[in-house]
Amino acid sequence: MKAIGVLVILGMLFSCKEKHIEVESIDKNEVQEVVYPEYTGEEPTKPEETELYAPVPPIVIPGEGNRAPSDAIVLFDGADLNEWISTKDSTAAPWYINEDASMTVKNRSGDIQTKRNFGSIQLHIEWRSPSEIQGENQSRGNSGVFLQNRYEIQVLDNNNNDTYVNGQVGSIYKQHIPLAKASAPTGKWNTYDVVYHAPVFNDAGKKTKSGTVTVLHNGILIQDHIEIKGTTPFIGWPKNVAHGKAPLRLQDHGDNSRVSYRNIWVRELE
């Protein structure tokens, strides 16, 4: 019995040793040192040797309350729709302007988009589903914010209204499920704060760098610097056709969604 016990213990030790060697081998093969060129050479010995005084960042004055920062392009402040046109025929945007400085989708009038084209941006936009509940699933308070006229951040009244999770409020439609559902109560105002970096295409029209987007919904991180895989179609796979700067577009879902928007501004990041 003693001999058998010794053999079992030796076998266990030998097995553990083999596994330990295997793990070490994997670590050595896979871990690579990250090298930053600006931190190579002889290490500084004085604090001033690592202090930079240029380039000096520009001064941006934050907006008070709901006002835009000083360097922002205000796309809608409740006064008019002069920054917007109809997507289908480039005529004046037909949506309703309300007394509370918001605008509301005019049912079946079509999407509207900005007259200006944008690349990478910081976007602030506020939206509200109607307090009177109508419809269910994707037919309740449905709209969308399309970055560069192609990549949709879903707007939807999901309160007590389940749907497919890659099409719920805050999703990158049919691509990325949000990290949380952070909706305000139905009929109350929601805020999306977005940091978007546009994709890059080479001269041959091939995508060389994917776009990325970060979204905060009512101050809650719901999309964390995720990769945009292409367009966000209702049917089919994402497509990657080369493009440059393009408009910001707001969706008329066509089912009497009555979604309202207000306080829309962008800061260009390029």
C-alpha positions as CSV (number, residue, x, y, z in Angstrom):
1,M,0.0,0.0,0.0
2,K,2.8,2.4,0.9
3,A,4.5,1.8,-2.5
4,I,1.2,2.5,-4.3
5,G,0.7,5.7,-2.3
6,V,4.2,6.9,-3.2
7,L,3.6,6.2,-6.9
8,V,0.3,8.2,-6.8
9,I,2.0,11.2,-5.2
10,L,4.9,11.1,-7.6
11,G,2.4,10.9,-10.5
12,M,0.6,14.0,-9.2
13,L,3.8,16.0,-8.8
14,F,4.9,15.0,-12.3
15,S,1.5,16.0,-13.7
16,C,1.6,19.4,-11.9
17,K,5.1,20.0,-13.1
18,E,4.1,19.4,-16.7
19,K,1.2,21.7,-16.5
20,H,3.3,24.4,-14.9
21,I,5.8,24.2,-17.7
22,E,3.1,24.3,-20.3
23,V,1.6,27.5,-18.8
24,E,5.0,29.2,-18.6
25,S,5.6,28.3,-22.2
26,I,2.3,29.9,-23.3
27,D,3.0,33.0,-21.3
28,K,6.4,33.5,-22.9
29,N,5.1,33.0,-26.4
30,E,2.0,35.2,-26.2
31,V,3.1,38.2,-24.0
32,Q,4.8,40.9,-26.0
33,E,6.3,44.0,-24.5
34,V,4.5,47.3,-25.5
35,V,7.1,49.8,-26.7
36,Y,6.4,53.6,-26.8
37,P,9.0,55.4,-28.9
38,E,8.7,58.6,-26.9
39,Y,9.8,56.7,-23.8
40,T,12.9,55.1,-25.2
41,G,16.5,56.1,-24.7
42,E,18.0,57.3,-21.5
43,E,15.4,57.9,-18.8
44,P,15.0,61.5,-17.6
45,T,16.3,62.4,-14.2
46,K,14.7,65.8,-13.8
47,P,11.0,66.6,-13.7
48,E,11.2,69.3,-16.3
49,E,12.6,66.9,-18.9
50,T,9.1,65.3,-19.1
51,E,7.1,68.6,-19.1
52,L,5.4,69.8,-22.3
53,Y,4.3,73.3,-23.1
54,A,3.0,72.9,-26.6
55,P,0.7,72.4,-28.3
56,V,-1.6,74.4,-26.1
57,P,-5.2,73.1,-26.0
58,P,-7.9,75.6,-27.1
59,I,-10.2,77.1,-24.5
60,V,-13.7,75.7,-24.6
61,I,-16.3,77.3,-22.4
62,P,-18.8,74.7,-21.1
63,G,-22.5,75.4,-21.6
64,E,-24.6,76.2,-18.6
65,G,-27.6,73.9,-18.1
66,N,-28.6,72.5,-21.4
67,R,-26.7,75.1,-23.5
68,A,-24.0,73.9,-25.9
69,P,-20.3,74.5,-25.3
70,S,-18.7,77.5,-27.0
71,D,-17.1,75.5,-29.9
72,A,-20.1,73.4,-30.7
73,I,-22.3,73.6,-33.9
74,V,-25.8,73.9,-32.7
75,L,-28.1,71.9,-35.0
76,F,-31.4,72.5,-33.2
77,D,-32.2,74.8,-30.3
78,G,-36.0,74.9,-30.8
79,A,-36.1,78.1,-32.9
80,D,-36.2,76.6,-36.4
81,L,-35.2,73.7,-38.6
82,N,-32.8,75.7,-40.8
83,E,-30.0,73.2,-40.3
84,W,-32.2,70.3,-41.6
85,I,-33.6,69.1,-44.8
86,S,-35.9,66.2,-45.9
87,T,-33.8,63.1,-46.7
88,K,-36.0,62.0,-49.6
89,D,-36.0,65.2,-51.7
90,S,-33.7,67.8,-49.9
91,T,-36.6,70.2,-49.4
92,A,-37.3,71.9,-46.1
93,A,-37.6,69.6,-43.1
94,P,-41.3,69.0,-42.6
95,W,-41.3,67.9,-38.9
96,Y,-43.2,69.8,-36.2
97,I,-41.6,72.5,-34.0
98,N,-43.2,72.6,-30.5
99,E,-43.7,75.4,-28.0
100,D,-41.3,73.7,-25.6
101,A,-38.3,74.1,-28.0
102,S,-38.5,70.6,-29.3
103,M,-39.4,69.0,-32.6
104,T,-41.5,66.0,-33.3
105,V,-41.6,63.5,-36.1
106,K,-44.3,64.2,-38.7
107,N,-45.6,60.7,-39.4
108,R,-44.8,59.3,-42.8
109,S,-43.1,62.5,-43.9
110,G,-39.8,60.8,-44.1
111,D,-36.4,61.1,-42.3
112,I,-34.7,64.4,-41.9
113,Q,-30.9,65.1,-42.1
114,T,-28.5,67.9,-41.5
115,K,-27.5,70.2,-44.4
116,R,-23.9,69.9,-43.1
117,N,-21.7,66.8,-43.5
118,F,-19.7,65.4,-40.6
119,G,-16.9,63.0,-39.9
120,S,-15.8,62.2,-36.4
121,I,-17.9,64.1,-33.8
122,Q,-19.0,64.4,-30.3
123,L,-22.8,64.5,-30.4
124,H,-25.3,65.6,-27.8
125,I,-29.0,64.9,-28.5
126,E,-32.1,64.6,-26.3
127,W,-35.2,62.6,-27.2
128,R,-38.6,61.7,-25.8
129,S,-41.1,59.0,-26.5
130,P,-44.8,60.1,-26.3
131,S,-46.4,59.8,-22.9
132,E,-49.5,58.2,-24.5
133,I,-48.5,54.6,-25.2
134,Q,-49.4,53.2,-28.6
135,G,-48.1,50.0,-30.2
136,E,-45.6,47.4,-29.0
137,N,-42.3,45.9,-29.7
138,Q,-40.6,47.9,-32.5
139,S,-43.8,50.0,-33.1
140,R,-43.6,52.0,-29.9
141,G,-41.7,55.2,-29.8
142,N,-39.3,54.1,-32.6
143,S,-36.8,56.4,-34.2
144,G,-33.1,56.4,-34.7
145,V,-30.0,58.6,-34.8
146,F,-27.9,57.8,-37.9
147,L,-24.2,58.7,-37.8
148,Q,-22.9,59.6,-41.2
149,N,-26.3,58.7,-42.6
150,R,-25.5,55.0,-42.2
151,Y,-24.9,53.8,-38.6
152,E,-27.9,53.8,-36.4
153,I,-28.2,54.3,-32.6
154,Q,-31.6,53.0,-31.8
155,V,-34.3,55.2,-30.2
156,L,-37.2,53.2,-28.8
157,D,-39.7,53.1,-25.9
158,N,-38.6,49.8,-24.3
159,N,-40.3,50.4,-20.9
160,N,-42.3,47.3,-20.2
161,N,-41.9,46.6,-23.9
162,D,-39.4,43.8,-24.7
163,T,-37.9,43.3,-28.2
164,Y,-34.8,41.7,-29.7
165,V,-31.9,43.0,-27.6
166,N,-29.7,44.1,-30.6
167,G,-32.6,46.3,-31.6
168,Q,-33.5,47.7,-28.2
169,V,-33.0,51.3,-27.1
170,G,-29.3,52.2,-27.1
171,S,-28.3,49.4,-29.4
172,I,-26.1,49.9,-32.5
173,Y,-28.9,48.5,-34.6
174,K,-28.5,44.8,-35.3
175,Q,-24.8,44.9,-34.2
176,H,-24.2,45.8,-30.6
177,I,-26.4,45.1,-27.6
178,P,-26.2,48.0,-25.0
179,L,-24.4,47.3,-21.7
180,A,-27.5,48.5,-19.8
181,K,-31.0,49.8,-20.4
182,A,-31.0,53.3,-18.9
183,S,-34.2,54.7,-20.2
184,A,-36.1,57.5,-18.5
185,P,-39.8,56.8,-17.8
186,T,-42.1,56.9,-20.9
187,G,-42.8,60.5,-21.9
188,K,-39.7,61.9,-20.1
189,W,-36.6,63.2,-21.8
190,N,-33.6,61.0,-22.5
191,T,-30.1,62.1,-23.4
192,Y,-27.5,60.5,-25.7
193,D,-24.0,61.7,-25.5
194,V,-21.9,60.1,-28.3
195,V,-18.2,60.1,-29.2
196,Y,-17.9,58.8,-32.8
197,H,-14.8,58.2,-34.8
198,A,-15.4,57.7,-38.5
199,P,-14.1,54.7,-40.5
200,V,-11.2,55.1,-42.9
201,F,-11.1,53.9,-46.5
202,N,-8.1,53.8,-48.8
203,D,-8.1,55.1,-52.4
204,A,-9.3,51.7,-53.7
205,G,-12.4,52.0,-51.5
206,K,-11.3,49.3,-49.0
207,K,-11.9,50.0,-45.3
208,T,-8.6,50.2,-43.5
209,K,-9.9,51.2,-40.1
210,S,-13.3,50.6,-38.6
211,G,-15.4,53.4,-37.1
212,T,-15.9,53.3,-33.3
213,V,-18.6,54.7,-31.1
214,T,-19.1,55.3,-27.4
215,V,-22.6,56.1,-26.1
216,L,-23.8,57.4,-22.7
217,H,-27.6,57.1,-22.2
218,N,-28.7,59.5,-19.4
219,G,-25.1,59.5,-18.2
220,I,-24.8,55.7,-18.1
221,L,-22.2,54.1,-20.4
222,I,-24.1,51.7,-22.7
223,Q,-21.6,51.4,-25.7
224,D,-18.0,51.3,-24.7
225,H,-15.8,52.3,-27.7
226,I,-17.2,49.5,-29.8
227,E,-16.3,48.7,-33.4
228,I,-18.9,49.6,-36.1
229,K,-18.9,46.7,-38.5
230,G,-20.6,48.5,-41.3
231,T,-24.1,49.8,-42.1
232,T,-27.0,48.8,-39.9
233,P,-29.7,47.4,-42.2
234,F,-33.0,45.9,-41.1
235,I,-32.3,42.9,-43.3
236,G,-28.9,41.5,-44.3
237,W,-25.3,41.9,-43.2
238,P,-23.5,45.2,-42.6
239,K,-22.0,46.8,-45.7
240,N,-18.8,48.8,-46.1
241,V,-19.0,51.0,-49.1
242,A,-16.4,53.8,-49.1
243,H,-17.7,57.2,-48.0
244,G,-16.5,60.5,-46.7
245,K,-18.2,63.0,-44.5
246,A,-22.0,62.7,-44.4
247,P,-25.1,64.1,-42.7
248,L,-26.5,63.2,-39.3
249,R,-30.0,61.7,-39.9
250,L,-33.1,61.3,-37.7
251,Q,-35.6,58.6,-38.5
252,D,-39.3,58.7,-39.2
253,H,-40.1,55.1,-38.5
254,G,-43.5,55.5,-40.2
255,D,-45.7,54.0,-37.5
256,N,-46.9,57.2,-35.7
257,S,-44.0,56.9,-33.3
258,R,-44.3,60.7,-32.4
259,V,-40.7,60.8,-31.0
260,S,-39.5,64.3,-30.1
261,Y,-36.0,65.7,-30.2
262,R,-34.4,68.8,-28.6
263,N,-31.0,70.4,-27.8
264,I,-28.9,68.9,-30.6
265,W,-25.3,70.0,-31.0
266,V,-22.0,68.5,-32.2
267,R,-18.3,69.2,-31.8
268,E,-16.2,68.2,-34.7
269,L,-13.2,66.0,-33.7
270,E,-11.2,66.3,-36.9
